[in-house]
Structures are given as C-alpha cells and as structure tokens.
Amino acid sequence: KMPEITANVSFDTIAREWRCKWSADADKASLTAAQDALASILVEVKAVKGVKSVQRVVCGGCLDFKVVTSLDAESFGAWEGAKFAPEETFLEKIKAIPGVTAVETQTYTLMQM
C-alpha cells in the first residue's frame, strides 16, 4: 500500500530539491559554476539507494537553478537519516559561487498522474 497524505492523495516518490538563484552577470558565470558543482557530486547522488531520477531545472527568465533527486518512498528515510548526502557538500559549493543567492532546500512528494 502506498503512503497517503489523505484518503485520495497517495504517493510513491519523495523528492529532495536543492535550489538557488544565479546571476546573468559575467556571461552567466554563476550558472556555469553551479553546473560544475552539480557535476562534481552527480555520481555520488545517483548512487544513493532508491534513487529513481536526478533532474536539473534551469529557468533563464527567473534565473532558477534546481536539482531534484527523486527516491522511492521506502528508501527516502534512510537518505534523510544520512542528511541527504552529498547535500551539505553541494550547498557549500554553490553558496561560495559569486552571483549565487537564495540557496534553499525542500522535500515534497511526487506521483505520476
């Protein structure tokens, strides 16, 4: 049986999102550096038990850079217990990038409709 938030809102996937704003300054150098930071931890995050997907979202209009890691609901608790590693490493890297602001995280459920 799938976890439920209410009787008609169930889910099979939990995602952790890492996000920030980047700057168009210096020919979008902060976006380039954010992508490099992601590339440096991508193998590690994809190796987390239960990972279904790792997606990168970039909006050129609102200057969003987001990484969404989706896990099956059963595996999510173990990753949460491990402090979402390599989250701390990734967030430290992007916080150090000139032009990157509004570094945040969020956890939410996903369900194919």
Secondary structure, DSSP 8 states (H G I E B T S, - for coil): ---EEETTEE-SEEEEEEEEE---HHHHHHHHHHHHHHHHHHHHHHTSTTEEEEEEEEETTTTEEEEEEEEEHHHHHHHHHTTTTTHHHHHHHHHTSTT-EEEEEEEEEE---
